[in-house]
């Protein structure tokens, strides 16, 4: 999970840092291509938290036998969803030509949710490390690998349509 979270942070860092270059130096095609890149990041983070809520975190509750063990992590999702939704909407408008690309606008949107999202990603790793106290109920390395393989084999979830 740490690798996934690292990819999410590096992805949004790339969007945040490079959007200025695209705004200042990019042509129309560059801006559309970059909007597609930003869109793919948005789809990835949305997919990530959806899979957590629907599969990973409920299964951890079940395996440990502790109802609500992962609820704090799920509840943190609601803290950044408004900003993430604004991000998705803006990027979609740029992708479809309904709005012009500006680094200032995108950065303001990212600044509205990313500190909370980063804190959530860090908190979640701390929570997962603490699962070690339930090692008598589960080999977590095997469980996470098996679960990741199941998620990866469900290719329908990961489709991102780009023009």
C-alpha positions in Angstrom: 0.0 0.0 0.0 2.9 2.3 0.6 4.0 2.0 -3.0 0.5 2.9 -4.2 0.3 5.9 -1.9 3.8 7.0 -3.1 2.6 6.7 -6.7 -0.4 8.8 -5.9 1.7 11.5 -4.3 4.3 11.5 -7.0 1.5 11.7 -9.6 -0.2 14.8 -8.2 3.3 16.3 -7.6 3.9 15.9 -11.3 0.6 17.5 -12.2 1.2 20.4 -9.7 4.7 21.1 -10.8 4.3 20.7 -14.6 1.0 22.5 -15.0 2.8 25.8 -15.0 5.1 24.7 -17.9 2.1 23.5 -19.8 0.2 26.7 -19.2 3.2 28.9 -20.2 4.8 27.0 -22.9 2.4 24.4 -24.2 0.3 24.5 -27.3 -3.3 23.4 -27.5 -2.3 19.7 -28.0 0.1 19.8 -25.0 -2.7 21.2 -22.8 -5.1 18.6 -23.9 -2.5 15.8 -23.4 -1.7 17.2 -20.0 -5.4 17.4 -19.1 -5.6 13.7 -20.0 -2.6 13.0 -17.7 -4.3 14.9 -14.9 -7.5 13.1 -15.6 -5.8 9.7 -15.3 -4.4 10.7 -11.9 -7.9 11.6 -10.8 -9.3 8.3 -12.0 -6.5 6.5 -10.2 -7.2 8.2 -6.8 -10.9 7.7 -7.1 -10.4 4.0 -8.0 -8.0 3.6 -5.1 -10.4 4.9 -2.4 -13.4 3.1 -3.9 -11.5 -0.2 -3.8 -10.5 0.5 -0.2 -14.1 1.3 0.9 -15.7 -1.6 -1.0 -13.1 -4.4 -0.5 -9.9 -3.8 1.4 -11.0 -2.0 4.6 -14.2 -4.1 5.2 -12.2 -7.3 4.7 -9.6 -6.1 7.2 -12.4 -5.5 9.7 -13.7 -9.0 9.0 -10.3 -10.7 9.2 -9.4 -9.0 12.5 -12.9 -9.5 14.0 -12.9 -5.9 15.0 -16.0 -4.1 13.7 -15.2 -0.6 12.7 -11.4 -1.0 13.0 -10.9 0.8 9.7 -13.7 3.4 10.0 -11.5 6.3 10.8 -9.6 5.8 7.5 -12.9 5.6 5.6 -14.2 8.7 7.3 -11.1 10.6 6.3 -12.1 10.1 2.6 -15.0 12.5 3.1 -12.6 15.2 4.1 -10.9 15.5 0.7 -13.7 14.4 -1.6 -15.1 17.9 -2.2 -11.8 19.2 -3.5 -11.1 16.0 -5.4 -14.5 16.4 -7.1 -13.7 20.0 -8.0 -10.4 18.7 -9.5 -12.2 16.0 -11.5 -14.8 18.5 -12.8 -12.2 21.1 -13.8 -10.0 18.6 -15.6 -13.0 17.1 -17.4 -14.1 20.6 -18.6 -10.5 21.2 -19.9 -10.4 17.8 -21.6 -13.7 18.4 -23.4 -12.8 22.0 -24.4 -15.4 23.7 -22.2 -12.8 25.5 -20.2 -9.3 26.8 -20.8 -6.3 25.3 -19.0 -4.7 27.5 -16.3 -2.0 26.5 -13.8 -3.3 29.0 -11.3 -6.8 27.5 -11.3 -5.6 23.9 -11.1 -3.1 24.6 -8.3 -5.7 26.4 -6.3 -8.0 23.3 -6.6 -5.1 20.9 -5.6 -4.2 23.2 -2.7 -7.8 22.9 -1.4 -7.6 19.1 -0.9 -4.1 17.8 -1.2 -2.8 18.6 2.4 -5.8 16.6 3.8 -5.3 13.8 1.3 -1.6 13.6 2.1 -2.4 13.4 5.8 -4.9 10.7 5.1 -2.4 8.6 3.0 0.1 8.9 5.9 -2.5 8.0 8.5 -3.6 5.0 6.6 -0.1 3.5 6.4 0.2 4.0 10.2 -3.1 2.1 10.7 -2.0 -0.7 8.4 1.4 -1.1 10.2 -0.6 -1.5 13.4 -2.4 -4.5 12.0 0.7 -6.4 13.1 -1.0 -6.8 16.4 -3.5 -9.1 14.6 -0.8 -11.3 13.1 -2.2 -14.3 15.0 -5.3 -14.0 12.8 -3.7 -13.4 9.4 -0.4 -13.4 7.5 -0.8 -9.8 6.3 1.9 -10.0 3.7 0.1 -13.0 2.0 -3.3 -11.3 2.5 -2.2 -8.0 0.9 -0.5 -9.8 -2.0 -3.5 -12.0 -2.6 -5.9 -9.1 -2.4 -3.7 -6.9 -4.7 -3.6 -9.8 -7.3 -7.4 -10.1 -7.1 -7.9 -6.4 -7.6 -5.4 -6.3 -10.5 -7.0 -9.3 -12.2 -10.3 -7.5 -12.3 -9.3 -5.4 -15.4 -12.7 -3.9 -15.7 -12.2 -1.7 -12.7 -9.0 -0.1 -14.0 -10.1 1.0 -17.5 -9.4 4.7 -18.2 -10.8 5.9 -21.5 -8.7 8.6 -23.1 -9.3 10.1 -26.6 
